[in-house]
Amino acid sequence: MASASRALQWGEAASIIMLSRSTRRVLLLRRGETAAFMPKALVFPGGVVHTEHEHRETSREAALRELFEETGVLCTERNQLRTVEDPKTERWQSEVNEKGANKSKLREFLVSTKERLDVSSLIPWSTWLTPNAGHYKRRYMTDFFVLPVDGEPMIRHCAREMAGAEWSDPSTVLAAAATGAESVPPPQQYELRRLKELDPSRLPFHHIRKVIFPQLIRCEEKEGEQWLCNILPGDQDYISESPGQFDQGTRKMKREKMLNPDETKPLHRLTYLASPLYSKCTITVKGVDPLELEEAHVSRL
């Protein structure tokens, strides 16, 4: 049965998966140990889209701005990728992040040099919405983009928000997450799995247009390992809602049914332990093609 908790509305966010064409590794940032949200987790660069009327951003602009703030990589139309190896770019990143990110500072720098963010460089990839679960105080509709790059550009992470940054092999990260050695949230695990064997030239053909709204299910048993399951669109246990409505709350399910679902029906889910959180994660996609799921896309892609 679904929880009766009232659905939280959501804000807008954007994230970038920076993928090296040559090494097939992706850039991951490590959140600090004291972070209020997902401490020590490995995540993609990203953050909130600013929707104030005067300085309203598109999802693509927000993704590139956050990439610069958090990594020092600036993607512009004229100069393509600039990194902190360039003293001017390094100074810009420092000034933008001084005493908290200055949201208008980057815009001023770009105007002064007559440059613009290269939004066309981003490949639409997917959109995830935070589950409607009681332990989430905020929800975000997050657009994910892939930014293919040559080599592995130099990174200087923003120490105010992150504890580190690393270029990582998707298979290695997923293996570490499976044992609990690394904390990797479900969207990151799902997208790393999609990317690990994909030819970079095929990226534009793998855009999932349906919003991925995980419906959270908890294992009913209170003894032993505590399992959680994110049921995704198309799964046999996914509860459909009216277009644009994402209100389904947390449900409970017997351990046997959760860990041994009916293999003859469609499966599209992530199952993992509550402690260490996200460990022993199993991603199952069977009888469902996420690229063919129907429904109007509500993001800003």
Disulfide bonds with the S-S distance in Angstrom:
none
